Amino acid sequence: MPDAIPLEDEEATVAFGASIAPTLRQGDAVALFGDLGAGKTTLARGILQGLGLNSEAPSPTFAIVQPYDAPETRIPVWHVDLYRLEDPDEALELGLDEARREVAMLIEWPERLGANLWNDTLRLYLNIESQGEGRPAARSLTATVPPAWETRWPPA
């Protein structure tokens, strides 16, 4: 099992996301796994801030896909939230395969894609760690790193 990276609070999660941004390229996909409240959207917001986004990134839960283009971000990015999908085939209608050549993708709830998640996707797993009674829960992150990311992981 890979070493867990501690994310003590929201600021640490945003900062870690921002550290991923310089390594992100068009055509990359980053899958964000975790339960509700684990910090997926917070991590995605950190990546987007690291890519130059100066405004608040809304959660794409209802829009499903929130696109960002230059000069808003250094590279074109789709922030995707698949929570509302009930069947992996519904994702085909979103055009993710076609768009992937042109954009980087940050995908929340990637398990909704089933077997359609690309093999070269960086898979980040956010976990809620109990800190004991009366203390806020911290998070930790583990990664499954495909060969396309081996020279870029962990971020500096």
N, C-alpha and C positions, 0 to 999 in steps of 0.2 A: 504494500500500500504506500503511495507517495506521502511525503511529509506534508502535514497540514500547515497552512499559512494562517496565523491568527489575524483576525480582523476585529479588534476590540470594540469598535463603535462605528457609527455612520461615517465619520470623518476618515477613519482608517480604510473603510471600504471604498469611499470615493477616491482617496489617494492611491490605493492599489489599482483601481480601475484606470486612473490617469497614467500610471506607470506602464500599463499595457498599450496605451494609445500609440506611442512612437513605433512600436513593432507591427502595428496593424497595417495591412496592405489591401488594396482592391482584390477581390476574389476570396478573401479570408472569411471564415465563418467561426464565430465564437458562440458555443452553446452554454447557456446558463441554467444549470439544474439546481433545484432546491424547493423546499416547501414554501407555502405562503409565508411571507414575512422574513424569509431567509436573507434577503438583501440583493436579489437579482436585479431589480430596477435600479437600486442604488449603485451597484457595480457598473451597470450599463451607463448610468449618468456620469460616473467618473471617467469612463472611457470616452464618452462624448465630450466632456469638458477637456480632457487631454487632447482631443482632436480639434479643439478650438471653439466648441460651442459655448457661447456667452450667455445664452438664455436658459431658462429652466426646461429640461427635457421632460415632456409629459409621458406618463406611462401609456404605451400603445395598447392597453387591454381592450379598449372598445374599437379603436381604429384598426387594430391588428398589425398594421405596418405604418411606422412613422419614418418617412425618408428625410435625410439631411444631405444637402449638396454644398459644394464649394460656392462661395467662400465661407459659408456657415461652419463647415468642418473641413479639415485638411484634405480628406478624401470623401467620396460619396459613401454614405452609410445608411443601411436600413436597420432600424430598431424594431424587432418583430416580437410580438407576444401571442403565442399560440394557445393560450389558456382556454379560449372559447371554442376551439376546434374539437369536434367530437370524433372525427375520423381522419386518418392521415391523408386520404384522398382529397379532403377539402383544401389542403395546403397547395395542391396542384393549381388551383384557381388563383392563388396569390402570385404565381409567376416567380417563385423563389429561384428555381433552377436557371431561368433565363437572366434574371437580374444579378445573380451571383457573379457573373463575369465582369460586371460593371461596378459593383459596390462591395463593401465589407458588410457582413451581417452580424448583428448581435441578437441572438435568439433566446427568448425566455420560453420556458415550457417546451423545450425541444423534443421531449419524449412523445409529444403529440404527433411528431413526424413518423414515428415508428421506425421502420427500416430505411426510410427515405433520408435520414440524416447522413450527410456526406462523411466519408471515411477520414478526410483530411481536416475535420472540424476540431478545433481546440475545445475540449470539454471541461468546463469549470463547475465544480460541485460545491455549493454553499451549504453549510451546516450550522444549525443553531446549537450552541454549547451552553449547557446549564452552568450558571455561576453560583448557584446556591440561593437560598431564600433571601429576598430583599435586595438582591443585586441584579442589574439588568443583564440579560443574556448577551453573550458575545457570539461572534460568528467565526467560523474557520472555513478555509477554502482548500480544496485539493483539486488536482488537475490530471486529466488524461491527455498526454501530449503526443500528437501524431508526428510522423517524420517531418512534415512541412513546417513544424513549429520548433523542432529540437534546438536549432541554433538561436531561437528567439525566446526560449523559456528557461528559467523564470525571467521576467522583465527586470531590468536594472533598477 
